[in-house]
Amino acid sequence: MNLIIDVGNTFVKFAVFQQDSLVEKKSVSGEFFLKEFKNIIKNHKEIDKCIISSVGKLNNQDVNYLQKKLKTFVLNSETKLPFKNLYETPKTLGVDRIALVCASVEQFPDKNVLIIDAGTCITYDFITTKNEYLGGAISPGIRLRYQALHNLTANLPLLETKMPESSIGNSTASSIHSGVVFGILKEIDGVIDEYQQKYSDLTVILTGGDANFLSKQLKNSIFANSNFLLEGLNFILEYNSN
């Protein structure tokens, strides 16, 4: 069994895989990292190897503890990957984006794939039928946009995410909801349209914490998979273990 650990900007996600099947998934804040790790290896004694992907903060002491308990693989820019990386600055490419591209290689081989990860940031990553990763884009996610409006202005309130009833806001709150949510939906649909003009056979994957919230509102056809990054990490672990 494999243990997958994804350290994000907000939460740490744990996933247990039996070959390609997801057995268990947990998400905790960083302060409960070691406690949750101990619970998982206690409940799944068959786990024999682990992969860590971290875009957030994970201290060396925690990593050292993991390495004493399990055969632990840390994903970084030097990791052997199943695609040709044409990113001009490969050492700055986020490990989360690497994992998403690997998932697309495994699940949609020989296809033009655009992966959209709607989390703290919204990332766009594109890989061609020739198995060449070209890059993509990064923009602020839903919560970042709400927070920016509140933190960088004098009077705008911080609101919880809500699907607006109309594009025409008739109050400050409804105007913020309209600007944030419809702005993101128009952005995502616009990016998909641009890629489709160049790649008519495009496959689009939507994942990340806000994927379910956004997926039903998009006009373009997509595959929504909230576990896509975890599946990519599991594939990388297997790919580097064989």
HELIX and SHEET records of a PDB file:
HELIX    1   1 GLY A   30  PHE A   32  5                                   3    
HELIX    2   2 PHE A   33  ASN A   43  1                                  11    
HELIX    3   3 ASN A   60  LYS A   69  1                                  10    
HELIX    4   4 PRO A   90  THR A   92  5                                   3    
HELIX    5   5 VAL A   95  GLN A  107  1                                  13    
HELIX    6   6 ILE A  142  ASN A  151  1                                  10    
HELIX    7   7 THR A  172  HIS A  177  1                                   6    
HELIX    8   8 SER A  178  PHE A  182  3                                   5    
HELIX    9   9 GLY A  183  LYS A  198  1                                  16    
HELIX   10  10 ALA A  211  SER A  215  1                                   5    
HELIX   11  11 PHE A  228  SER A  241  1                                  14    
SHEET    1   A 5 SER A  21  VAL A  28  0                                        
SHEET    2   A 5 VAL A  12  GLN A  18 -1                                        
SHEET    3   A 5 ASN A   2  VAL A   7 -1                                        
SHEET    4   A 5 LYS A  49  SER A  54  1                                        
SHEET    5   A 5 LYS A  71  VAL A  74  1                                        
SHEET    1   B 6 LYS A  84  ASN A  85  0                                        
SHEET    2   B 6 GLU A 132  PRO A 140  1                                        
SHEET    3   B 6 CYS A 121  ILE A 127 -1                                        
SHEET    4   B 6 VAL A 113  ALA A 118 -1                                        
SHEET    5   B 6 THR A 203  THR A 207  1                                        
SHEET    6   B 6 PHE A 223  ALA A 224  1                                        
END                                                                             
